[in-house]
Amino acid sequence: MNELELLKILKQTKSEAYLGPQGFKVLTDKKQLQQAQIGYSIDKNGVNISGDLMGSWQRTWFVVAQDTELGDPYFIDFDDAQLNVYTAVFNEEVNQWQSTLVATSLQGFIECINLLFEFTQQITPQFIPDSTSIVDLEKLEIFGMKLAEISENTDFWKTFFIGYVEWLKDEIV
């Protein structure tokens, strides 16, 4: 897959989707995609800083979205035909990237982002719960299971929704 084909797929999604303060920014133009690689696969001068060693940013990883709250990358692995989508954090204690599967395909990830937008209708992050906040835990659980089914991954979405519910509890109490 080349960059043009990737952009065509990424443009099938909302560029941003939120649940409370948490959100995703999908990179839907060439300039955004190129800039998003800086600090991960290349440095600010365009020099490759990725590697093949366990725990390094892999040469086949390509950032396609960012966490709007923390800035963490969401990336695909070009080594996988389905283009698994992951997120990762850098663990400074062991000097390694630790990745987490988000969706077993780029198409599934895009579908999840679109559904999240439809579910919440949020166009910006929300820092204090209000009358538009989704507080029905059963509704949240059902929707979370739908995202887990589409992405073929329960763990990530469970953690995502737990974070939202904890935010509600912290802010409402």
FIZABA-409914 format. One record per atom (N, C-alpha, C, O): x, y, z; residue in one letter. Coordinates in steps of 0.001 Angstrom, whole numbers, padded with zeros to 6 digits, always signed. Layout:
residues N
XYZA ...
END
This chain:
residues 173
+000842-001173+000000M +000000+000000+000000M +000886+001234+000000M +001866+001305+000741M +000540+002197-000828N +001300+003442-000855N +000543+004537-000092N -000575+004321+000374N +001160+005698+000027E +000598+006791+000819E -000733+007282+000252E -001638+007632+001010E -000856+007309-001071L -002098+007752-001708L -003263+006812-001390L -004373+007264-001113L -003005+005518-001431E -004040+004528-001093E -004420+004635+000377E -005594+004526+000733E -003422+004848+001226L -003676+005004+002661L -004540+006237+002918L -005500+006174+003686L -004206+007349+002281L -004991+008574+002458L -006436+008380+002012L -007360+008886+002648L -006626+007662+000940K -007983+007400+000447K -008802+006663+001517K -009976+006968+001727K -008180+005709+002177I -008858+004962+003245I -009109+005866+004452I -010205+005858+005013I -008105+006642+004856L -008241+007501+006038L -009306+008581+005851L -009932+009008+006822L -009512+009017+004637K -010505+010061+004374K -011938+009545+004486K -012886+010320+004363K -012100+008248+004717Q -013433+007670+004898Q -013947+007875+006326Q -015039+007417+006661Q -013186+008541+007146T -013562+008699+008544T -013717+010158+008926T -013238+011058+008236T -014400+010369+010046K -014422+011695+010654K -012998+011987+011098K -012297+011088+011563K -012570+013220+010960S -011187+013507+011334S -011004+013519+012855S -009894+013313+013346S -012093+013760+013604E -011999+013747+015062E -013268+013144+015658E -014369+013337+015142E -013089+012411+016754A -014218+011842+017494A -013838+011810+018965A -012687+011550+019313A -014825+012079+019835Y -014565+012199+021271Y -015603+011455+022100Y -016736+011239+021671Y -015183+011075+023290L -016078+010606+024342L -015593+011289+025609L -014592+010881+026198L -016308+012333+026029G -015839+013140+027154G -014535+013822+026775G -014448+014442+025715G -013517+013717+027628P -012241+014368+027324P -011349+013553+026378P -010368+014069+025842P -011695+012284+026180Q -010881+011388+025357Q -011254+011523+023890Q -012421+011721+023553Q -010267+011417+023026G -010605+011518+021612G -009519+011017+020684G -008406+010689+021094G -009890+010973+019416F -009013+010526+018342F -008972+011600+017271F -010006+012167+016918F -007799+011880+016758K -007635+012750+015593K -007011+011898+014502K -005849+011502+014592K -007800+011622+013469V -007312+010831+012338V -006653+011785+011358V -007200+012840+011039V -005489+011411+010888L -004711+012268+009996L -005155+012002+008558L -004890+010938+008000L -005829+012980+007973T -006472+012754+006687T -005853+013521+005525T -006415+013534+004430T -004714+014155+005742D -004032+014758+004593D -002543+014443+004644D -001991+014096+005689D -001924+014574+003503K -000523+014169+003322K +000417+014893+004287K +001300+014269+004875K +000233+016195+004451K +001117+016974+005323K +000999+016505+006781K +002009+016346+007466K -000247+016284+007254Q -000449+015793+008619Q +000242+014445+008819Q +000905+014220+009832Q +000081+013558+007850L +000709+012229+007957L +002223+012339+008034L +002854+011679+008860L +002804+013158+007187Q +004261+013307+007185Q +004757+013902+008494Q +005752+013432+009046Q +004083+014926+009000Q +004495+015561+010255Q +004333+014620+011446Q +005103+014687+012404Q +003333+013747+011384A +003076+012833+012497A +004169+011785+012665A +004277+011183+013734A +004974+011554+011649Q +006036+010549+011749Q +007238+011069+012531Q +008058+010288+013014Q +007339+012410+012656I +008481+013022+013343I +008460+012650+014826I +007455+012824+015515I +009576+012141+015289G +009716+011704+016670G +009438+010220+016851G +009697+009653+017913G +008914+009605+015816Y +008617+008171+015866Y +009532+007424+014894Y +010451+006725+015320Y +009284+007569+013600S +010114+006861+012623S +011234+007737+012071S +012248+007229+011592S +011046+009059+012139I +012083+009981+011664I +012277+011112+012669I +011396+011400+013479I +013451+011748+012602D +013662+012926+013443D +013234+014167+012656D +012752+014046+011529D +013405+015353+013235K +012930+016585+012597K +013663+016900+011285K +013194+017717+010493K +014810+016253+011059N +015547+016449+009816N +015247+015369+008778N +015840+015355+007699N +014321+014463+009111G +013943+013413+008175G +014815+012175+008239G +014689+011285+007398G +015703+012104+009233V +016588+010955+009389V +015819+009826+010077V +015132+010050+011074V +015939+008629+009543N +015249+007467+010081N +015760+007151+011485N +016962+006984+011693N +014839+007072+012444I +015223+006733+013825I +014528+005455+014292I +014606+005089+015465I +013850+004782+013366S +013184+003520+013729S +014204+002392+013733S +015353+002572+013331S +013769+001237+014191G +014706+000119+014265G +014007-001214+014134G +012805-001295+013884G +014792-002248+014308D +014266-003605+014217D +014321-004336+015556D +013768-005427+015692D +014987-003738+016543L +015114-004383+017850L +013796-004348+018604L +013002-003421+018443L +013570-005352+019420M +012379-005421+020262M +012301-004167+021122M +013283-003798+021767M +011153-003511+021140G +010959-002325+021964G +011274-001023+021258G +010947+000045+021775G +011902-001080+020086S +012150+000158+019347S +010943+000446+018455S +010125-000440+018204S +010836+001677+017983W +009787+002003+017028W +010140+001250+015744W +011196+001479+015154W +009266+000367+015323Q +009557-000516+014198Q +009486+000224+012856Q +008705+001161+012685Q +010314-000218+011920R +010374+000396+010587R +009041+000293+009846R +008761+001109+008967R +008229-000685+010184T +006964-000916+009482T +005778-000201+010131T +004650-000318+009653T +006027+000543+011220W +004951+001266+011892W +004792+002654+011273W +005776+003334+010979W +003530+003063+011079F +003241+004349+010441F +002065+005005+011165F +000967+004449+011203F +002296+006184+011736V +001286+006893+012513V +000167+007374+011580V +000422+008003+010554V -001092+007058+011968V -002253+007466+011174V -003245+008312+011984V -004150+008922+011414V -003076+008347+013304A -003980+009115+014160A -003262+009424+015470A -002206+008864+015766A -003854+010323+016242Q -003282+010689+017538Q -004381+010763+018586Q -005529+011091+018283Q -004015+010456+019811D -004891+010633+020953D -004962+012132+021210D -003929+012787+021347D -006174+012683+021277T -006310+014133+021440T -006048+014609+022856T -005792+015791+023086T -006112+013688+023804E -005915+014076+025201E -004437+013987+025592E -003901+014907+026210E -003789+012897+025236L -002403+012655+025656L -001390+012767+024525L -000189+012864+024779L -001857+012755+023289G -000955+012860+022144G -000348+011547+021699G +000468+011529+020778G -000729+010438+022336D -000166+009139+021956D -000497+008816+020501D -001555+009195+020000D +000412+008114+019830P +000163+007776+018430P -000745+006555+018276P -000742+005653+019114P -001511+006543+017204Y -002211+005353+016720Y -001560+005051+015388Y -001441+005930+014534Y -001142+003827+015210F -000367+003526+014009F -000756+002178+013426F -001321+001317+014100F -000433+002030+012149I -000639+000750+011476I +000703+000062+011365I +001758+000689+011460I +000639-001234+011165D +001844-002025+010930D +001770-002524+009488D +000957-003390+009164D +002616-001977+008635F +002616-002356+007222F +002990-003817+007003F +002776-004349+005913F +003548-004478+008025D +003873-005904+007900D +002637-006784+007938D +002703-007966+007599D +001521-006223+008343D +000286-006988+008445D -000647-006608+007298D -000919-005425+007093D -001138-007590+006554A -002000-007339+005398A -003287-006612+005793A -003803-005811+005013A -003810-006878+006989Q -005039-006241+007459Q -004778-004839+008003Q -005715-004090+008281Q -003513-004491+008152L -003112-003207+008733L -003670-003044+010146L -004468-002148+010422L -003224-003939+011031N -003592-003805+012448N -003310-002383+012900N -002353-001754+012448N -004162-001874+013810V -003963-000541+014375V -003595-000716+015844V -004235-001467+016580V -002550-000003+016247Y -002042-000060+017615Y -001917+001353+018164Y -001964+002335+017422Y -001758+001433+019466T -001300+002645+020107T -000086+002224+020933T +000107+001039+021204T +000720+003191+021325A +001915+002840+022104A +002297+003984+023022A +002000+005150+022766A +002959+003613+024090V +003571+004585+024986V +005040+004197+025136V +005412+003026+025054V +005844+005205+025353F +007266+004937+025548F +007526+004782+027032F +007275+005699+027814F +008029+003624+027418N +008346+003342+028810N +009813+003724+029036N +010722+003016+028603N +010026+004834+029709E +011383+005334+029924E +012196+004446+030857E +013422+004403+030761E +011520+003737+031761E +012234+002858+032700E +012988+001753+031966E +014099+001390+032354E +012387+001225+030912V +013032+000144+030156V +013479+000609+028770V +014018-000174+027988V +013245+001916+028470N +013666+002513+027207N +013088+001759+025998N +013802+001429+025050N +011776+001500+026061Q +011117+000743+024995Q +009710+001260+024737Q +009044+001787+025628Q +009276+001093+023490W +007886+001333+023130W +007080+000113+023530W +007478-001022+023268W +005944+000355+024169Q +005045-000735+024535Q +003724-000502+023813Q +002996+000448+024101Q +003435-001394+022866S +002265-001215+022019S +001067-002002+022522S +001204-003014+023210S -000106-001514+022161T -001384-002131+022518T -002238-002191+021262T -002383-001193+020557T -002801-003355+020982L -003679-003508+019834L -004971-002728+020060L -005585-002820+021123L -005378-001957+019047V -006624-001196+019099V -007678-001862+018219V -008827-002030+018626V -007269-002242+017002A -008181-002887+016045A -007378-003809+015143A -006216-003539+014840A -008004-004896+014718T -007286-005868+013882T -007247-005469+012409T -006705-006198+011578T -007824-004311+012090S -007724-003802+010727S -007917-002292+010730S -008572-001737+011612S -007340-001643+009736L -007522-000203+009591L -008992+000099+009306L -009536+001078+009817L -009630-000735+008498Q -011040-000524+008186Q -011894-000605+009453Q -012813+000197+009626Q -011606-001558+010340G -012328-001669+011600G -012116-000447+012481G -013057+000031+013114G -010885+000065+012527F -010572+001262+013302F -011385+002451+012794F -011976+003192+013579F -011407+002622+011477I -012149+003724+010873I -013641+003609+011188I -014293+004601+011513I -014164+002409+011090E -015573+002209+011413E -015848+002556+012880E -016880+003152+013189E -014944+002192+013777C -015100+002531+015201C -015103+004041+015416C -015921+004552+016180C -014206+004754+014758I -014140+006209+014914I -015430+006853+014407I -015977+007748+015052I -015916+006396+013249N -017164+006940+012708N -018342+006670+013635N -019175+007549+013852N -018417+005456+014185L -019504+005125+015108L -019406+005924+016400L -020423+006342+016954L -018186+006136+016881L -017996+006929+018095L -018528+008340+017885L -019198+008897+018755L -018224+008912+016726F -018723+010257+016432F -020260+010266+016390F -020896+011151+016963F -020838+009288+015717E -022303+009202+015633E -022919+009024+017028E -023971+009592+017322E -022266+008240+017873F -022775+007947+019214F -022763+009187+020095F -023724+009440+020821F -021688+009961+020039T -021531+011096+020956T -021903+012438+020341T -022354+013342+021045T -021718+012571+019044Q -021919+013847+018346Q -021020+014959+018892Q -021305+016141+018697Q -019932+014579+019576Q -019001+015571+020113Q -018042+016021+019023Q -017466+015196+018315Q -017871+017335+018889I -016919+017856+017912I -015668+018423+018590I -014709+018809+017922I -015693+018467+019924T -014536+018903+020703T -014492+018076+021987T -015489+017457+022361T -013345+018064+022659P -013300+017354+023945P -014190+018066+024967P -014421+019272+024884P -014669+017303+025907Q -015532+017839+026959Q -014805+017625+028286Q -014484+016490+028640Q -014549+018688+029010F -013760+018567+030230F -014597+018496+031503F -014126+018010+032532F -015824+018974+031435I -016736+018897+032566I -018042+018304+032051I -018615+018817+031090I -018522+017226+032680P -019782+016628+032222P -020932+017636+032277P -021006+018466+033184P -021826+017547+031292D -023004+018394+031275D -024197+017576+030790D -024141+016346+030783D -025255+018234+030393S -026475+017532+029990S -026289+016698+028723S -027103+015819+028441S -025239+016960+027963T -024994+016170+026748T -024158+014924+027027T -024024+014059+026161T -023599+014827+028224S -022762+013675+028575S -023601+012404+028624S -024734+012415+029106S -023050+011340+028135I -023728+010045+028155I -023427+009393+029496I -022284+009035+029779I -024461+009240+030321V -024278+008706+031670V -024964+007353+031856V -024809+006724+032903V -025705+006907+030874D -026403+005619+030943D -025372+004495+030786D -024896+004235+029681D -025029+003831+031898L -023983+002809+031878L -024334+001626+030990L -023450+001038+030367L -025602+001270+030923E -026011+000161+030055E -025802+000533+028588E -025317-000280+027802E -026160+001730+028232K -025963+002227+026860K -024473+002250+026515K -024077+001867+025415K -023652+002703+027464L -022198+002734+027252L -021636+001325+027075L -020787+001089+026215L -022117+000396+027897E -021629-000978+027817E -021994-001621+026474E -021165-002289+025856E -023216-001419+026034I -023654-001982+024752I -022843-001388+023608I -022416-002102+022701I -022635-000083+023657F -021855+000565+022604F -020400+000098+022638F -019796-000139+021592F -019848-000031+023825G -018476-000530+023958G -018322-001923+023384G -017313-002228+022748G -019315-002771+023605M -019270-004133+023046M -019342-004089+021520M -018728-004918+020848M -020082-003134+020973K -020172-002989+019518K -018804-002602+018949K -018368-003156+017940K -018139-001657+019594L -016806-001253+019139L -015819-002412+019258L -014976-002604+018382L -015923-003181+020338A -015044-004341+020525A -015279-005369+019422A -014335-005982+018924A -016524-005551+019048E -016856-006506+017985E -016298-006043+016639E -015700-006834+015909E -016490-004785+016316I -016021-004250+015035I -014498-004283+014956I -013929-004648+013927I -013852-003901+016041S -012384-003837+016053S -011745-005198+016294S -010538-005371+016122S -012574-006163+016694E -012108-007502+017067E -011097-007429+018211E -010107-008160+018248E -011392-006509+019149N -010501-006309+020286N -011298-005741+021462N -011829-004634+021387N -011370-006492+022517T -012123-006067+023699T -011284-005211+024643T -011784-004225+025185T -010025-005565+024847D -009194-004940+025882D -009074-003427+025735D -009292-002694+026700D -008735-002956+024550F -008547-001520+024357F -009816-000755+024666F -009789+000230+025404F -010933-001206+024103W -012182-000459+024264W -012709-000538+025692W -013336+000405+026175W -012463-001642+026361K -012860-001753+027765K -012127-000691+028585K -012739+000004+029396K -010840-000570+028374T -010028+000430+029070T -010491+001846+028713T -010556+002721+029577T -010809+002062+027443F -011273+003363+026969F -012555+003773+027707F -012665+004904+028180F -013516+002859+027801F -014778+003173+028468F -014635+003261+029984F -015328+004053+030622F -013760+002473+030560I -013494+002591+031995I -012968+003993+032304I -013372+004611+033290I -012069+004489+031458G -011542+005844+031623G -012642+006893+031589G -012628+007852+032361G -013593+006700+030685Y -014711+007644+030587Y -015588+007603+031838Y -015938+008649+032384Y -015939+006415+032288V -016796+006265+033469V -016094+006840+034704V -016734+007489+035530V -014794+006609+034833E -014044+007184+035958E -014049+008704+035887E -014168+009372+036914E -013924+009249+034696W -013992+010702+034505W -015349+011224+034953W -015430+012235+035650W -016411+010537+034557L -017755+010950+034988L -017854+010974+036510L -018322+011949+037098L -017404+009883+037141K -017499+009785+038598K -016686+010876+039276K -017151+011490+040236K -015478+011121+038786D -014612+012144+039383D -015199+013537+039243D -015104+014347+040165D -015800+013820+038106E -016273+015166+037839E -017668+015441+038404E -017985+016584+038734E -018500+014408+038519I -019863+014603+038990I -019922+014653+040517I -020746+015372+041082I -019063+013901+041180V -019089+013832+042641V -018522+015061+043288V -018478+015147+044515V 
END
